[in-house]
Amino acid sequence: MSSRRGRITDEEINELISKIQAVLPESSRRRSASRSSASKLLKETCGYIKSLHQEVDDLSDRLSELMSTLDETSPQAEIIRSLLR
């Protein structure tokens, strides 16, 4: 980032937009990296992050349910614990 004036250049914005697009799902990656779509891309990014948080919460709940049904000393429980380390 430009530290000369504390402002970000158009080139830096375009580079950051490209980096964000690279980690978003395919549908968002197809969009152009123009400055006019930057706010839309940021909204899509926020929505995607929220959906990832929800997915993590859901998977955590499912894992907790699974662990509650297993005997803590069972080989299956040990495998799951080892994967979580």
Secondary structure, DSSP 8 states (H G I E B T S, - for coil): ---SSS---HHHHHHHHHHHHHHS-HHHHTS---GGGHHHHHHHHHHHHHHHHHHHHHHHHHHHHHHHHS-TTSHHHHHHHHHH-
